[in-house]
């Protein structure tokens, strides 16, 4: 339905609030993806599969088997996904990287990993939809200023804020975070300086896996039912957000996530809800044309010079 000019303020603020929630859901995944590329040099096409795996872990521990509480199954799913990310990074990706560090080979490797994981999910859990257990009162609505929100949406925002604050503190104030920043700026120089590259790379796989895991559980909750394709479409929004903000830039990933969320919702006022994905990628194309390094710039390694 095309824009007719008869849009009420209630409609506008409803979509604005929903866009902010969408950005909050995207932000942890975008941050994890950006950190992973900036530090390990992987454009990880299997990141969506990590989110899907985490949603299923939340379902297993919260619904099917152990019936854990909301906070418990979110944390357990995130930690299991983090361990899986660490194992795949250490046992599969790193040996390949040591032999063939060119970007093209890494892209093919992560894409193949995504296909294998997707097939395994279908074998294990089938193609039927699954629904996660919501906390009590999750659907209750109330106004915050002009915004109408549900309790579960506030929980999504709170989770995102806590994660972003935690990663900021990690990168800013800890030794591990400072080494991660050094590796992101210049991995070769960090190696020459004797920094523990392998240890920090493994820590990065764990941290980014946890971020993707939390994002996957939140996405599964937000979707009101999910299947083995949960992360497939979502990961392309992550790619778009990271490119818009600046590849390898943590703050850029968060800014890009917020922009994608707002564009996705507010563009429906103009082009209708069916074409909102087109609007998102139209914004991406414009950014790539006029500022190809992203809004906040990009790391030097994002030039793909070794492709």
C-alpha positions in Angstrom: 0.0 0.0 0.0 1.6 3.2 -1.1 2.0 6.2 1.1 -1.1 8.5 0.9 -0.1 11.2 3.4 -2.7 10.1 5.9 -0.3 8.8 8.6 -1.1 9.5 12.2 1.5 10.3 14.8 0.5 7.1 16.6 1.4 5.1 13.5 4.7 6.9 13.1 5.7 6.4 16.8 4.6 2.8 16.7 6.9 2.1 13.7 9.7 4.2 15.2 9.6 2.2 18.4 9.4 -1.1 16.5 12.4 0.1 14.5 14.4 0.8 17.6 13.5 -2.7 18.9 14.6 -4.3 15.6 17.9 -2.4 15.9 18.4 -3.7 19.4 17.8 -7.2 18.2 20.3 -6.8 15.3 23.0 -5.0 17.4 24.6 -7.9 19.3 24.8 -10.0 16.1 26.2 -7.1 14.1 28.8 -6.4 16.9 29.8 -10.1 17.0 30.1 -10.3 13.2 32.2 -7.1 13.0 34.5 -8.1 15.8 35.0 -11.5 14.2 36.0 -10.0 10.9 38.1 -7.2 12.4 40.2 -9.6 14.6 40.2 -13.0 12.8 39.7 -11.7 9.2 36.7 -14.0 8.6 33.6 -12.9 6.7 31.6 -15.6 8.4 28.7 -16.8 6.3 28.0 -19.4 9.0 27.2 -16.8 11.5 23.5 -17.1 10.8 23.7 -20.8 11.5 25.2 -20.1 14.9 22.2 -18.0 15.7 19.9 -20.8 14.5 21.8 -23.3 16.7 21.4 -21.1 19.7 17.7 -20.7 19.3 17.4 -24.5 19.2 19.5 -24.8 22.3 17.2 -22.4 24.0 14.3 -24.6 22.9 15.9 -27.8 24.1 16.8 -26.4 27.5 13.8 -24.2 28.0 11.0 -26.2 26.4 11.8 -29.8 25.3 14.0 -31.3 28.1 15.0 -29.2 31.1 12.4 -26.5 31.4 14.8 -23.9 32.6 13.7 -20.3 33.3 14.0 -17.5 30.8 17.3 -16.1 32.0 18.8 -19.5 32.5 18.0 -20.9 29.0 19.2 -17.6 27.4 22.6 -17.9 29.1 23.0 -21.6 28.6 22.2 -21.3 24.9 24.6 -18.4 24.5 27.4 -20.3 26.3 26.9 -23.5 24.3 26.9 -21.6 21.1 30.1 -19.8 22.2 31.8 -23.2 22.8 30.6 -24.4 19.4 32.0 -21.3 17.8 35.3 -21.8 19.6 35.6 -25.4 18.5 34.8 -24.6 14.9 37.2 -21.7 14.9 40.0 -23.7 16.5 39.6 -27.0 14.8 38.3 -26.1 11.3 38.8 -22.4 10.4 42.3 -21.8 11.9 44.0 -24.7 10.3 42.6 -23.6 6.9 43.6 -20.0 7.6 47.2 -21.1 8.4 47.4 -22.9 5.1 45.5 -20.5 2.8 44.9 -17.1 4.3 43.4 -15.6 1.1 39.9 -14.1 1.7 38.3 -16.1 -1.2 39.2 -19.4 0.3 37.9 -18.3 3.7 34.6 -17.2 2.2 34.1 -20.6 0.5 35.0 -22.4 3.8 32.5 -20.5 5.9 29.8 -20.9 3.2 30.4 -24.6 3.1 30.3 -24.8 6.9 26.9 -23.0 6.8 25.5 -25.5 4.3 26.7 -28.4 6.4 25.3 -27.0 9.6 21.9 -26.2 8.0 21.6 -29.8 6.7 22.5 -31.2 10.2 19.8 -29.0 11.8 17.2 -30.4 9.5 18.3 -34.0 10.3 18.2 -33.3 14.0 15.2 -31.1 14.5 13.3 -31.4 11.3 11.6 -28.6 9.4 8.6 -28.0 11.7 8.4 -24.7 13.6 9.4 -24.5 17.2 8.3 -22.0 19.9 10.3 -20.7 22.8 8.9 -20.3 26.3 8.1 -16.6 27.1 8.6 -15.1 30.6 5.5 -14.3 32.5 3.8 -11.1 31.5 5.9 -10.8 28.3 3.0 -9.6 26.2 1.8 -6.9 28.5 1.8 -3.5 26.8 2.3 0.0 28.2 3.3 3.4 27.0 6.7 5.0 27.5 6.2 8.6 26.3 4.7 8.2 22.8 5.9 4.6 22.3 3.7 1.6 22.8 5.9 -1.3 23.9 5.6 -4.8 25.3 7.5 -6.2 28.2 9.4 -8.6 26.0 10.5 -5.7 23.7 11.8 -3.9 26.8 13.7 -7.1 27.7 15.2 -7.3 24.2 16.4 -3.7 24.5 17.8 -4.3 28.0 19.7 -7.4 26.8 21.2 -5.4 23.9 22.2 -2.5 26.2 23.9 -4.9 28.7 25.8 -6.7 25.9 26.9 -3.5 24.3 28.1 -2.0 27.6 29.9 -5.2 28.4 31.8 -5.4 25.1 32.6 -1.7 25.4 34.1 -2.2 28.9 36.0 -5.3 27.6 37.6 -3.5 24.7 38.3 -0.3 26.6 39.5 -1.4 30.0 40.8 -5.0 29.8 44.1 -6.4 28.5 42.3 -8.8 26.3 40.3 -6.0 24.8 43.4 -3.9 24.1 45.1 -6.8 22.4 41.9 -7.4 20.3 41.9 -3.8 19.2 45.6 -4.0 18.3 45.0 -7.1 16.2 42.1 -5.4 14.5 44.3 -2.4 13.6 47.3 -4.4 12.4 47.6 -8.1 13.0 51.1 -8.3 11.5 52.4 -5.7 13.9 50.7 -7.4 16.8 52.4 -10.6 15.9 55.8 -8.9 15.7 55.2 -7.4 19.1 54.8 -10.9 20.6 51.2 -10.6 21.5 49.4 -13.9 22.1 47.6 -14.0 18.7 46.3 -17.5 18.8 44.9 -17.2 22.4 43.2 -13.9 21.6 41.8 -15.4 18.3 40.3 -18.3 20.3 38.8 -15.8 22.8 37.3 -13.9 19.9 35.6 -16.9 18.5 34.1 -17.6 22.0 33.0 -14.0 22.5 31.5 -13.6 19.1 29.8 -17.0 19.3 28.2 -15.8 22.6 27.0 -12.6 21.0 25.6 -14.5 18.0 24.0 -17.0 20.5 22.2 -14.3 22.5 21.0 -12.7 19.2 19.7 -16.0 18.0 17.6 -16.6 21.1 16.2 -13.1 21.0 15.5 -13.5 17.3 13.7 -16.8 18.0 11.6 -15.2 20.6 10.8 -12.2 18.4 9.8 -14.5 15.5 7.0 -16.2 17.6 8.2 -19.5 16.2 11.2 -20.5 14.2 12.7 -23.3 12.1 16.1 -24.3 10.7 16.1 -21.3 8.4 15.9 -18.7 11.2 19.4 -17.2 10.7 19.5 -17.5 6.9 17.6 -14.3 6.0 18.6 -12.5 9.2 22.3 -12.7 8.5 22.0 -10.6 5.3 20.6 -7.8 7.4 23.6 -8.2 9.6 25.9 -7.9 6.6 24.1 -4.8 5.5 24.3 -3.2 8.9 28.0 -3.9 9.3 28.7 -2.5 5.8 26.7 0.6 6.5 28.4 1.3 9.8 31.9 0.4 8.6 33.4 -3.1 8.3 35.4 -4.0 11.4 34.2 -1.1 13.5 32.3 -2.0 16.7 30.5 1.3 17.0 29.8 1.3 13.3 28.1 -2.1 13.7 25.7 -0.8 16.4 25.0 2.4 14.3 24.3 0.3 11.2 22.0 -2.0 13.2 19.9 0.9 14.4 19.7 2.4 10.9 18.6 -0.9 9.4 16.0 -1.4 12.1 14.6 2.1 11.5 14.6 1.9 7.7 13.0 -1.5 7.8 10.0 -0.2 9.8 9.6 3.4 8.7 10.0 2.7 5.0 6.7 0.8 5.2 5.0 4.2 5.4 6.2 5.0 1.9 6.6 1.7 0.0 4.5 -0.7 2.0 5.6 -3.6 4.2 6.1 -6.0 1.3 8.9 -3.8 -0.1 10.8 -2.9 3.1 13.7 -5.3 2.4 14.1 -3.4 -0.9 14.3 -0.1 1.0 17.0 -1.6 3.3 19.2 -2.7 0.5 18.6 0.6 -1.4 20.1 2.4 1.6 23.0 -0.1 1.5 23.6 0.6 -2.2 23.6 4.4 -1.6 26.1 4.1 1.2 28.3 1.9 -0.9 28.2 4.4 -3.8 28.8 7.6 -1.8 30.7 6.3 1.2 32.1 2.8 0.5 34.1 2.7 3.7 30.9 3.0 5.8 29.6 5.8 7.9 32.3 5.4 10.6 35.0 4.2 8.3 36.4 0.7 8.1 39.5 -1.1 9.3 42.4 -1.4 6.9 42.0 -5.1 6.4 38.4 -4.6 5.1 39.9 -3.5 1.8 40.1 -7.3 1.0 43.6 -6.8 -0.3 44.4 -10.5 0.0 41.3 -11.7 -1.8 
